[in-house]
């Protein structure tokens, strides 16, 4: 909303304060500054507030606002007096205001840094987290305007408002004066306030997705009058899945006399429906979508699935239509999946929702699936179905204009029906937030990601995201740091998902291989070695092995404490007449599942070649489709209780009648033998799930469930290798890394800040400026990073003088940009022992490469011999601050052998960083060389991480080369660039992204 001429010309309307937020119940609202145009809205809002709430606000009966009050509450200078409003449908539902005051409580201007704050929320919207969201945003505004403290007077009976202040996580002081509670809040964010903010964000966003996936009623807008078409297809799929809620068909073209369609009520508009509609599936042409959205908003619909195409995938005009669609939906408090979406599925027995174009609803299972592509969604659903795997939920977000993969992670984190989250992503709207959410979710359940559009250099049509300059290899490394299982193809994602959903996590990399084919066993053995596993020699049962032989061998391997996982390889066995036995798959599946049921909890995978029906028999015997018993705390109980052995109570295509009795339970053996477990996250809580004991103790780990089958050894081994790496990450994540305390004693943060401020003051260019060698040395010195000095050598005599000052032996090198760090081009002379050698080296250098003015030679004292490495830190606008490490030299650059971690780095991150490059053995005594001082290298990494974390103005640092010797290290070169810090999307008050 733009300001009117009455607003102060010195303080323009701060549109960056506008934000869409998700409230506690999952609905959305808009927060924005109050303007002079809001007088009528304010009066209407106040009339709907109860007398009790007015009394709590003004400490006296205050039935109506006077004209003077209205003028005061709508006229602000956006510095000393600020008001924010929360709106839904354009109308106020809550307000907050601060007034800057001095030490005596009187109105003041800067430099006074305290303000009085007051809230008012409509009674109908109290309990939705409106005041908590307002507090976050008004605190951020106040900090921006130089206010450091809030003061508030609250009546003792106003417990709700006192709780808002108390639960905010800010440092506060409380006193009782003159019959009211006096509260003072320090607005500097704390660990607690950030944790509170992110906890509220998680619960709200998870609830917003849950409202979409578990609606009590669904209306399909755009249902065709004749069979076929998108809307009619969705309606058919809803009915075929046995959706447990109410279903409505809506089309303004319906005849007035049409009462039902396919057995459900038919209406020309939502206004004709007397009951609440929770979810609307919109399948009308794009030009009619705004009308449908408005109809939904006016009638209280909670969420939308927009299947309609014709938006951002069509270009600039479509992008603007998409933005307007999001603005319109959020103005009514609704979230959107889409547009151009494929739909959503929830297989929970209490819901059975298939509001998608998928012709067949997947079986019920423990895998959650999110995809940004409808085509990939179809492929994944088909692949999972063929392999007998079930899903808990499915979202195909299309252009993901609103609900994104981050929202799906928020939902999956606390969803008791999901053990594994699979995501196909083509873009990351908020990479920093994704990494944070993925790390938290991966600590309790696996997150498997396929990233599309990795090398195109562009984002898919319809996906407006921040531009990132980091290569895909860096993105992959950062995902690994967060515990994400990054795979390259959707086939690999399904392979890994099946293993992780049905099997316990391996305690280590030791693999037993057994089967009736020596050749297939050897292929599996080789594949294990290639993936970094530690396979035992394959056990050949010979081609004469019977299913009982397989069962006995598998039981023995599971009981063997020297292996952590088992891969069973099988080919058809031949009978006495020379022909393959019939029924091989069913018989072998029964033998293997019985062995697993009676053995220790270790992951088991089967590699089979042309054994008909084996994969199907394993899936049928131990399907992920049925719910499995879980040990959970009361707070983690599923939203709707179901019976583990209850089959669907109705036939396909018929909605379940209210109160329908459950069908007969399944066979007891199937329930107890193959479905009595959960996947890798199935423990009594996050602590147990991530503890070392739970990952290594046979008694603590869950019993195995579905045995996944693979048609190739490489696929099974790759899935197992991902499980091994993930399990190791889980064990390490249980005990987080630390930032050593000794760093605090050797770091001058204030001195570095003063230097940075002074340097940026001399550079009005918003792109910032590079520091000179001496300036960089000074800045790095504040953080205990010593850079060996260099002296310029514009001529031979200057070089001799520099060497005399530094002491022989010295190095003579060029610093011209095209020769910098290129010893292979002859621009460096090392171990120059005396003046004669120095003059000779200087002449050779200039004769070979050019004049001194072009080469910019310098002299530097020699460092102890060691391994040349490179340490860098940079800030990417999308991903954040990144710490990188690799060996110096062209080979490492050509091979891309560089490791990366997000900042701030812990001691564990630093240790892993130097060990994760392929050339790491060079640092640890390769081929008889002396190991270098990796402890000193880790300390350097931690110091640099701390520098860029403390000072976001340091946008890039390169330490090259860093010579790491057996004792200590030497930083020979450093380049630093300063710039105003880029805006961060992962800090500040909660807000939904605006694409």
Residue pairs with C-beta under 8 A, 6 or more apart in sequence:
1 13
1 32
1 33
1 35
1 37
2 13
3 12
3 13
3 35
3 36
4 35
4 36
4 37
6 36
6 75
7 13
7 35
7 36
7 75
7 76
8 77
8 78
10 77
11 77
11 78
11 79
12 78
13 33
13 35
13 78
14 33
14 78
14 141
17 31
17 32
17 33
17 84
17 137
17 141
18 30
18 31
18 32
18 33
19 30
19 31
19 32
19 137
19 989
19 990
19 991
19 992
20 28
20 29
20 30
20 31
20 330
20 991
20 992
20 994
21 28
21 29
21 30
21 31
21 86
21 133
21 137
21 204
21 989
21 990
21 991
21 992
22 28
22 201
22 204
22 205
22 207
22 208
22 335
22 990
22 992
23 29
23 128
23 129
23 130
23 133
23 204
23 333
24 127
24 128
24 129
24 132
24 200
24 203
24 204
24 207
25 128
25 129
25 204
25 207
25 211
26 204
26 205
26 207
26 208
26 209
26 210
26 211
26 302
26 335
27 88
27 128
27 208
27 211
27 302
27 333
27 334
28 208
28 330
28 333
28 334
28 335
28 992
29 86
29 87
29 88
29 93
29 130
29 133
29 333
30 86
30 87
30 88
30 330
30 331
31 84
31 85
31 86
31 87
31 133
31 134
31 137
32 84
32 85
32 87
33 76
33 78
33 82
33 83
33 84
33 85
34 42
34 73
34 74
34 76
34 83
34 84
34 85
34 95
34 97
35 74
36 74
36 75
37 74
38 74
38 85
38 92
39 70
39 71
39 74
41 85
41 87
41 90
41 91
41 92
42 65
42 70
42 73
42 74
42 92
42 95
43 65
43 70
44 91
44 92
45 91
45 92
45 93
45 95
45 122
46 54
46 64
46 65
46 120
47 64
48 122
48 123
48 124
49 120
49 122
49 123
50 123
51 61
51 63
53 120
53 121
53 122
53 123
53 126
54 61
54 62
54 63
54 120
55 61
55 62
55 155
56 154
56 155
56 157
56 158
56 161
57 118
57 119
57 120
59 153
59 155
59 180
65 73
73 83
73 95
73 97
74 83
75 81
76 82
76 83
78 145
79 100
79 109
79 110
79 145
80 99
80 100
80 107
80 108
80 109
80 110
80 145
81 97
81 98
81 99
81 100
82 97
82 98
82 138
82 141
82 142
82 145
83 95
83 96
83 97
84 95
84 96
84 97
84 134
84 137
84 138
84 141
85 92
85 94
85 95
86 92
86 93
86 94
86 95
86 121
86 130
86 133
86 134
87 93
87 331
88 331
88 332
88 333
89 297
89 331
89 332
89 333
90 331
92 122
93 121
93 122
93 124
93 125
93 130
94 119
94 120
94 121
94 122
94 125
94 130
94 131
94 134
95 119
95 120
95 121
95 134
96 117
96 118
96 119
96 120
96 131
96 134
96 135
96 137
96 138
97 117
97 118
98 115
98 116
98 117
98 118
98 138
98 141
98 142
98 147
98 150
99 107
99 115
99 116
100 107
100 108
100 109
100 110
100 112
100 114
100 115
100 147
101 107
101 108
101 112
101 114
101 115
101 116
101 151
102 108
102 112
102 114
103 112
103 114
105 116
105 151
110 145
110 146
111 146
113 146
113 147
113 148
113 149
114 147
114 148
114 149
114 150
114 151
115 142
115 147
115 149
115 150
115 151
116 150
116 151
116 152
116 153
117 138
117 150
117 151
117 152
118 152
119 131
119 134
119 135
119 161
119 164
121 130
121 131
126 160
129 200
129 204
131 160
131 161
131 164
132 164
132 167
132 168
132 200
133 989
133 990
135 164
135 165
135 168
136 168
136 197
136 989
136 990
137 989
139 150
139 168
139 170
139 185
139 187
139 989
140 988
140 989
142 148
142 150
142 187
143 187
143 188
147 187
148 186
148 187
148 188
149 184
149 185
149 186
149 187
150 183
150 184
150 185
150 187
151 182
151 183
151 184
151 185
152 161
152 165
152 182
152 183
152 184
152 185
153 180
153 181
153 182
153 183
154 161
154 162
154 165
154 180
154 181
154 183
155 179
155 180
155 181
156 162
156 176
156 179
156 180
156 181
162 181
162 183
165 172
165 183
165 185
166 172
167 196
168 185
168 193
168 196
169 190
169 192
169 193
169 194
169 195
169 196
169 197
170 185
170 186
170 187
170 188
170 189
170 190
170 192
170 193
171 185
171 186
171 188
171 190
172 183
172 184
172 185
172 186
173 183
173 184
174 181
174 182
174 183
174 184
175 181
175 182
176 182
197 989
197 990
198 436
200 990
201 410
201 990
202 410
202 413
202 414
202 437
204 990
205 406
205 407
205 410
205 411
206 407
206 410
206 411
206 413
206 414
206 415
208 303
208 335
208 403
208 407
209 335
209 395
209 403
209 407
209 408
209 410
209 411
210 411
210 415
210 639
211 278
211 279
211 302
211 303
211 335
212 279
212 302
212 303
212 305
212 335
212 337
212 344
212 403
213 344
213 346
213 351
213 353
213 393
213 395
213 411
214 346
214 348
214 350
214 351
214 353
214 639
215 245
215 278
215 279
215 302
215 303
215 353
216 245
216 246
216 276
216 278
217 245
217 246
217 247
217 248
217 275
217 276
217 277
217 278
217 279
218 238
218 243
218 245
218 246
218 247
218 248
218 277
218 278
218 279
218 280
218 281
218 353
218 355
219 247
219 248
219 249
219 250
219 267
219 270
219 273
219 277
219 279
219 280
219 281
219 301
220 231
220 234
220 235
220 238
220 247
220 248
220 249
220 250
220 280
220 281
220 283
220 355
221 231
221 250
221 251
221 270
221 280
221 281
221 282
221 283
221 284
221 292
221 295
221 296
222 230
222 231
222 250
222 251
222 282
222 283
222 284
222 292
223 231
223 232
223 234
223 235
223 249
223 250
223 251
223 261
223 266
223 283
224 231
224 232
224 251
225 251
225 253
225 254
225 261
226 232
229 283
230 283
230 307
230 357
231 249
231 251
231 281
231 283
231 284
232 262
233 357
233 359
234 281
234 283
234 307
234 343
234 355
234 356
234 357
235 247
235 249
235 261
235 262
235 264
236 262
237 354
237 355
237 356
237 357
237 358
237 359
237 361
238 247
238 353
238 354
238 355
239 247
239 262
239 263
239 264
239 653
239 654
239 655
240 354
240 360
240 361
240 652
240 653
241 345
241 352
241 353
241 354
241 361
241 652
242 352
242 648
242 649
242 650
242 652
242 654
242 655
242 656
243 351
243 352
243 353
243 354
243 655
243 656
244 350
244 351
244 352
244 655
244 656
245 278
245 351
245 353
246 275
247 264
247 265
247 655
248 264
248 265
248 266
248 267
248 273
248 277
249 261
249 262
249 264
249 265
249 266
249 267
250 266
250 267
250 268
250 269
250 270
250 273
251 266
251 268
252 268
252 269
253 268
254 261
254 266
254 267
254 268
256 268
258 266
259 265
259 266
260 266
263 655
264 655
265 273
267 273
269 295
270 277
270 280
270 295
270 296
270 298
270 299
270 301
271 295
271 298
271 299
273 299
276 300
277 296
277 299
277 300
277 301
278 301
278 302
278 303
279 301
279 302
279 303
279 304
279 305
279 355
280 292
280 296
280 301
280 303
280 304
280 305
281 304
281 305
281 307
281 343
281 355
282 289
282 292
282 293
282 296
282 304
282 305
282 306
282 307
282 308
283 307
283 308
284 292
284 308
285 308
285 310
286 308
286 309
286 310
286 311
286 321
286 339
287 310
289 306
289 308
289 325
289 339
290 324
290 325
290 328
293 304
293 325
293 328
293 329
293 332
293 334
294 328
296 304
296 332
296 334
297 328
297 329
297 331
297 332
297 333
297 334
298 332
301 332
301 334
302 333
302 334
303 334
303 335
303 336
303 337
304 329
304 334
304 335
304 336
304 337
304 338
305 336
305 337
305 338
305 341
305 343
305 344
305 355
306 325
306 336
306 337
306 338
306 339
306 340
306 341
306 398
307 338
307 339
307 340
307 341
307 342
307 343
307 357
307 398
308 338
308 339
308 340
309 339
309 340
310 318
310 321
310 339
310 340
311 318
311 319
311 321
311 322
311 325
311 339
311 340
311 399
311 401
311 462
312 318
312 319
312 321
312 322
312 399
312 401
312 461
312 462
312 463
312 464
313 340
313 399
313 461
313 462
314 461
318 462
319 462
319 464
322 339
322 399
322 401
322 462
322 995
323 401
323 994
323 995
325 336
325 339
325 401
326 336
326 401
326 402
326 994
326 995
329 335
329 336
329 402
330 402
330 992
335 402
335 403
336 401
336 402
336 403
337 344
337 395
337 396
337 397
337 398
337 402
337 403
338 397
338 398
338 399
338 401
339 398
339 399
339 401
340 374
340 398
340 399
340 462
341 374
341 396
341 397
341 398
341 399
342 356
342 357
342 358
342 371
342 374
342 377
342 378
342 396
342 398
343 354
343 355
343 356
343 357
343 358
343 396
344 353
344 355
344 356
344 393
344 394
344 395
344 396
345 353
345 354
345 355
345 356
345 358
345 361
345 362
345 391
345 393
345 394
346 352
346 353
346 392
346 393
346 394
347 361
347 362
347 363
347 364
347 365
347 390
347 391
347 392
347 393
348 364
348 392
348 417
348 638
348 639
348 640
348 642
349 364
349 627
349 640
349 642
349 643
349 646
349 648
350 639
350 640
350 641
350 642
351 640
352 361
352 648
352 656
354 361
356 394
356 396
357 374
358 377
358 378
358 381
358 394
360 385
362 381
362 384
362 385
362 389
362 390
362 391
362 394
363 385
363 388
363 389
363 390
363 391
363 623
363 624
363 625
364 390
364 391
364 392
364 625
364 626
364 627
365 389
365 390
365 391
365 392
365 501
365 623
365 624
365 625
366 390
366 392
366 417
366 418
366 419
366 420
366 501
366 624
366 628
366 678
366 679
367 384
367 389
367 390
367 391
367 392
367 418
367 419
367 420
367 421
367 422
367 497
367 501
367 624
368 391
368 392
368 393
368 394
368 408
368 411
368 412
368 415
368 418
368 420
368 421
368 422
369 377
369 380
369 381
369 384
369 391
369 393
369 394
369 395
369 422
369 423
370 394
370 395
370 396
370 397
370 405
370 408
370 421
370 422
370 423
370 424
371 377
371 380
371 395
371 396
371 397
371 423
371 424
372 396
372 397
372 398
372 400
372 405
372 424
372 425
372 426
372 427
372 452
372 460
372 463
373 396
373 424
373 426
373 452
374 396
374 398
376 424
376 452
376 490
377 394
377 396
377 424
379 490
380 422
380 424
380 490
380 493
380 494
381 391
381 394
383 490
383 491
383 494
384 390
384 391
384 494
384 497
387 494
387 498
387 615
387 619
387 708
387 709
388 615
388 616
388 618
388 619
388 620
388 623
388 624
388 625
388 706
389 494
389 497
389 498
389 501
389 619
389 623
389 624
389 706
390 623
390 624
390 625
390 626
392 415
392 417
392 418
393 411
393 415
393 417
393 418
395 403
395 408
397 403
397 404
397 405
398 462
399 461
399 462
399 463
400 427
400 429
400 462
400 463
401 462
401 995
402 992
404 429
404 430
404 993
405 423
405 425
405 428
405 434
406 429
406 430
406 433
406 434
406 437
408 421
408 423
409 421
409 423
409 434
409 437
409 438
409 441
409 447
410 437
412 418
412 421
412 441
412 445
412 447
413 437
413 440
413 441
413 444
413 445
414 636
416 630
416 632
416 636
416 637
416 638
416 639
417 627
417 638
418 445
419 445
419 446
419 500
419 501
419 678
419 679
419 680
419 681
419 682
420 445
420 446
420 447
420 448
420 497
420 500
420 501
420 679
420 680
420 681
421 441
421 445
421 446
421 447
421 448
422 448
422 449
422 493
422 494
422 497
423 447
423 448
423 449
423 450
424 449
424 450
424 452
424 490
424 493
425 449
425 450
425 451
425 452
426 451
426 452
426 453
426 459
426 460
426 463
427 453
427 459
427 460
427 463
427 465
428 434
428 465
428 878
429 463
429 465
429 466
429 993
429 995
430 466
430 985
430 986
430 993
431 466
431 468
431 475
431 478
431 878
431 879
431 880
432 878
432 879
432 880
432 984
432 985
432 986
433 985
433 986
435 478
435 479
435 481
435 482
435 879
435 880
435 902
436 482
436 986
438 447
438 449
438 479
438 482
438 483
438 484
439 481
439 482
439 483
439 733
441 447
442 482
442 483
442 484
442 726
442 729
442 730
442 733
443 483
443 686
443 689
443 690
443 730
443 733
444 681
444 686
444 689
444 690
445 679
445 680
445 681
445 689
446 485
446 496
446 500
446 679
446 680
446 681
446 723
446 726
447 483
447 484
447 485
448 484
448 485
448 487
448 493
448 496
448 497
448 500
448 722
449 479
449 484
449 485
449 486
449 487
449 493
450 486
450 487
450 488
450 489
450 490
450 492
450 493
451 472
451 475
451 476
451 486
452 460
453 459
453 460
454 472
454 475
455 472
459 465
463 995
464 995
465 878
465 995
466 877
466 878
466 985
467 877
467 878
468 475
468 876
468 877
468 878
468 879
469 876
469 877
470 876
470 878
470 879
470 882
471 896
473 896
473 898
474 879
474 882
474 884
474 900
475 879
476 486
477 899
477 900
477 901
477 916
478 879
478 882
478 900
478 901
478 902
479 486
480 486
480 729
481 900
481 901
481 902
481 909
482 902
483 726
483 729
483 730
483 733
485 496
485 500
485 722
485 725
485 726
487 493
487 496
487 722
491 715
492 715
492 718
492 719
495 708
495 710
495 715
495 716
495 718
495 719
496 718
496 719
496 722
496 723
498 624
498 706
498 708
498 719
499 603
499 605
499 708
499 719
499 720
499 723
500 679
500 680
500 723
500 726
501 624
501 679
501 706
502 622
502 624
502 679
502 704
502 705
502 706
502 707
502 708
503 603
503 604
503 605
503 679
503 680
503 704
503 705
503 706
503 707
503 708
503 723
504 601
504 602
504 603
504 677
504 679
504 680
504 701
504 702
504 703
504 704
505 603
505 680
505 695
505 701
505 723
505 726
505 727
505 730
506 564
506 565
506 602
506 603
506 720
506 723
506 724
506 727
507 564
507 602
507 695
507 696
507 701
507 727
508 534
508 564
508 724
509 532
509 533
509 534
509 564
509 724
510 533
510 534
510 535
510 536
510 562
510 563
510 564
510 565
511 528
511 533
511 534
511 535
511 536
511 563
511 564
511 565
511 566
511 567
511 720
512 535
512 536
512 539
512 557
512 560
512 563
512 565
512 566
512 567
513 521
513 524
513 525
513 528
513 535
513 536
513 537
513 538
513 539
513 566
513 567
513 569
514 521
514 538
514 539
514 541
514 550
514 553
514 554
514 557
514 566
514 567
514 568
514 569
515 521
515 524
515 538
515 539
515 540
515 541
515 568
515 569
515 570
515 571
515 607
516 540
516 541
516 542
516 543
516 544
516 545
516 549
516 550
516 569
516 570
516 571
516 573
517 540
517 543
517 569
517 570
517 571
517 609
518 538
518 540
520 569
520 570
520 571
520 607
520 609
520 713
521 538
521 539
521 540
521 569
522 538
523 713
523 714
524 535
524 538
524 567
524 569
524 607
524 713
524 716
524 717
525 535
525 537
525 538
527 713
527 714
527 717
527 718
528 534
528 535
528 567
528 717
528 721
529 535
530 717
531 717
531 718
531 720
531 721
532 721
533 717
533 720
533 721
533 724
536 562
536 563
538 569
539 553
539 557
541 549
541 550
541 553
543 571
543 573
543 574
544 573
545 553
545 573
546 573
547 587
547 588
547 590
547 591
548 591
550 568
550 570
550 588
550 591
550 592
550 595
551 591
551 592
551 594
551 595
552 595
554 566
554 568
554 592
554 595
554 596
554 599
554 604
555 595
555 598
555 599
557 563
557 566
558 566
558 595
558 596
558 599
558 600
558 602
558 604
559 599
559 600
563 602
564 602
564 603
564 724
565 602
565 603
565 604
565 605
565 720
565 723
565 724
566 602
566 603
566 604
566 605
567 604
567 605
567 606
567 607
567 713
567 716
567 717
567 720
568 592
568 604
568 605
568 606
568 607
569 606
569 607
569 608
569 713
570 588
570 606
570 607
570 608
570 609
570 611
570 614
571 608
571 609
571 610
571 611
572 580
572 581
572 584
572 609
572 610
572 611
573 580
573 581
573 584
574 580
574 581
575 581
583 613
584 611
584 612
584 613
584 614
585 611
585 612
585 613
585 614
585 615
585 616
585 617
586 613
586 617
588 611
588 614
588 617
589 614
589 617
589 618
589 620
589 621
589 707
590 617
590 621
592 604
592 606
592 618
592 707
593 618
593 621
593 622
593 673
593 674
593 707
594 673
596 604
596 622
596 704
596 707
597 673
597 674
597 703
600 698
601 698
601 701
601 702
601 703
601 704
602 704
603 704
603 720
603 723
604 704
604 707
605 707
605 708
605 709
605 710
605 716
605 719
605 720
606 614
606 618
606 707
606 708
606 709
606 710
606 716
607 709
607 710
607 711
607 712
607 713
607 716
608 614
608 615
608 709
608 710
608 711
609 711
614 709
615 709
618 706
618 707
618 708
618 709
619 706
619 709
621 670
621 674
622 673
622 674
622 675
622 705
622 706
622 707
623 674
623 675
623 706
624 705
624 706
626 644
626 645
626 666
626 671
626 675
627 642
627 644
627 675
628 644
628 675
628 676
628 677
628 678
628 682
628 705
629 644
629 676
629 678
630 678
630 682
631 682
631 683
631 684
632 684
633 684
633 685
636 685
643 662
643 665
644 671
644 675
645 665
645 666
645 668
645 671
646 662
646 663
646 665
647 662
647 663
647 664
647 665
647 666
648 663
649 656
649 660
649 661
649 662
649 663
650 656
650 657
650 660
665 671
674 705
674 706
675 705
676 703
676 705
677 702
677 703
677 704
677 705
678 702
678 705
679 702
679 705
680 689
680 723
680 726
680 727
681 689
682 689
682 702
683 689
683 694
683 700
683 702
687 734
688 694
688 700
689 730
690 730
690 731
690 733
690 734
691 731
691 734
692 731
692 734
692 735
693 700
694 700
694 701
695 701
695 727
695 730
695 731
696 731
708 716
708 719
710 716
710 719
732 908
736 906
736 908
737 906
737 907
737 908
737 909
738 906
738 907
738 908
739 904
739 906
739 907
739 942
739 946
740 907
740 939
740 942
743 784
743 942
743 943
743 946
746 783
746 784
747 782
747 783
747 784
747 943
747 946
748 782
748 783
749 782
749 950
751 782
752 779
752 782
752 783
752 947
752 950
752 951
753 950
753 951
755 775
755 778
755 779
755 782
756 779
756 951
756 953
756 954
756 978
759 769
759 771
759 775
759 978
760 768
760 769
760 953
760 978
760 979
760 980
762 769
763 769
763 978
766 979
766 980
767 979
768 953
768 955
768 977
768 978
768 979
768 980
769 977
769 978
769 979
770 975
770 976
770 977
770 978
771 779
771 975
771 976
771 977
771 978
773 787
773 790
773 974
775 976
776 787
776 974
776 975
776 976
777 787
777 789
777 974
779 947
779 954
779 976
780 786
780 787
780 947
780 957
780 971
780 974
780 976
781 787
783 943
783 944
783 946
783 947
784 943
785 940
785 943
785 944
785 947
785 959
785 971
785 974
786 971
787 959
787 971
787 972
787 973
787 974
788 860
788 861
788 863
788 970
788 971
788 972
789 806
789 860
789 861
790 815
790 858
790 859
790 860
790 973
791 798
791 802
791 805
791 806
791 858
791 859
791 860
792 798
792 802
792 856
792 857
792 858
793 799
793 802
793 812
793 842
793 852
793 857
793 858
793 859
794 852
794 853
794 857
795 852
796 838
796 839
796 842
796 843
799 812
799 838
799 839
799 842
799 857
799 859
800 835
800 838
800 839
802 810
802 858
802 859
803 810
803 832
803 835
803 838
803 859
804 835
806 859
806 860
806 861
807 861
808 832
808 833
808 834
809 831
809 832
809 833
809 861
809 862
810 832
810 838
810 859
810 860
810 861
810 862
811 828
811 829
811 830
811 831
811 832
811 859
811 860
811 861
811 862
812 828
812 829
812 832
812 838
812 841
812 842
812 845
812 857
812 858
812 859
813 827
813 828
813 829
813 857
813 858
813 860
814 820
814 827
814 828
814 845
814 849
814 855
814 856
814 857
814 858
815 855
815 856
815 857
815 858
816 827
816 854
816 855
816 856
819 825
819 827
819 849
819 855
820 827
820 973
821 888
821 960
821 961
821 973
824 889
824 890
825 849
826 845
826 848
826 849
827 845
827 849
827 855
829 841
829 844
829 845
830 862
831 862
832 838
832 841
838 859
842 857
845 855
845 857
846 852
846 855
849 855
860 972
863 963
863 965
863 970
863 972
864 963
864 965
864 967
864 968
864 970
865 963
865 965
866 932
866 963
866 964
866 965
866 966
866 969
866 970
867 887
867 922
867 923
867 932
867 963
867 964
868 887
868 888
868 889
868 961
868 962
868 963
869 885
869 886
869 887
869 888
869 937
869 961
869 962
869 963
869 964
870 884
870 885
870 886
870 887
870 888
870 892
870 898
870 958
870 959
870 960
870 961
870 962
871 883
871 884
871 885
871 940
871 941
871 944
871 958
871 959
871 960
871 962
872 883
872 884
872 885
872 956
872 957
872 958
872 959
872 960
873 881
873 882
873 883
873 884
873 903
873 944
873 945
873 947
873 948
873 954
873 956
873 957
874 881
874 882
874 884
874 955
874 956
874 957
875 881
875 882
875 948
875 952
875 954
875 955
875 956
875 981
875 982
876 882
877 982
879 902
880 902
880 903
880 984
880 986
881 902
881 903
881 904
881 945
881 948
881 949
881 952
882 900
882 901
882 902
882 903
883 900
883 901
883 902
883 903
883 905
883 909
883 913
883 941
883 944
883 945
883 948
884 898
884 899
884 900
885 898
885 899
885 913
885 914
885 917
885 941
886 892
886 893
886 897
886 898
886 899
886 917
886 919
887 897
887 917
887 919
887 922
888 960
888 961
888 962
891 897
892 898
892 917
892 919
895 918
897 917
897 918
897 919
898 917
899 912
899 913
899 914
899 916
899 917
900 913
901 909
901 910
901 912
901 913
903 945
903 948
903 949
904 945
904 946
904 949
905 913
905 941
905 942
905 945
907 938
907 942
909 945
910 938
910 939
910 941
910 942
910 945
911 934
911 938
913 941
914 920
914 923
914 934
914 937
914 938
914 941
922 929
923 931
923 932
923 934
923 937
923 964
924 931
924 932
924 934
925 931
930 966
931 966
932 964
932 965
932 966
932 969
933 964
933 965
933 966
933 967
933 968
933 969
934 964
936 964
936 968
936 969
937 962
937 964
937 969
940 959
940 962
940 969
940 971
944 957
944 959
947 954
947 957
948 954
948 957
952 981
952 982
952 984
953 978
953 979
953 980
953 981
954 976
954 977
954 978
955 977
955 978
955 979
955 981
955 982
956 975
956 976
956 977
957 974
957 975
957 976
957 977
958 973
958 974
958 975
959 971
959 973
959 974
960 972
960 973
960 974
960 975
961 972
961 973
962 969
962 970
962 971
962 972
963 969
963 970
963 972
985 993
